[in-house]
Amino acid sequence: MPKIAPYSKEFRAEAVRLLRSSGRPIPQLAKELGVSEQSLRNWSRQVDVDDGKAPGLTSDEREELRRLRRENRILAEEREILKKAAAFFAKEGGTR
């Protein structure tokens, strides 16, 4: 089941815009917005990565990586089921 982010993309974007335009320190703005200081730092850093100003995975790359890992996990589970089924039917076929 997908995990739902507690803050919308719009809220995070607005928080970063406020951080950069207001000149207020992170602890003060975080308290005013009711978020943790680290969340605000992370959001700001991710905007820099998405804009190409900092190294790292962009939001789109992170989402693709998440999707591919989930798909890989499902395929691995399906492969295990098929291996067990093949072994079962091979065993059944030999007893007749």
C-alpha positions, 0 to 999 in steps of 0.5 A: 500500500503506498505511503501518503505524504503528510504534506502536499507538494504545494505546501512543501513548495510554498514552504521552500519559497517562504524560506528563501524569500523571507530571510527567516532562519529555518528553526523559526519558519519551521515552527511557524509552519508546524513542520520539523526543521529537518523536513524544511531542510530536506525540502529545500535541498531537494528543490536544489537537486531538482533545479540542477543546483546540487548533486543527487537524485531528482524527485522524478528519479527517486519516484522511478527508483521506488517504482522499479524496486517495487516491480523488482520485488513483485517479480522476485516473489512471482519467480519464487512461486513459479519455482515452487510450482515447477518443483511440485509438478515435477515431483508429481509427474515422477510418481505416476 
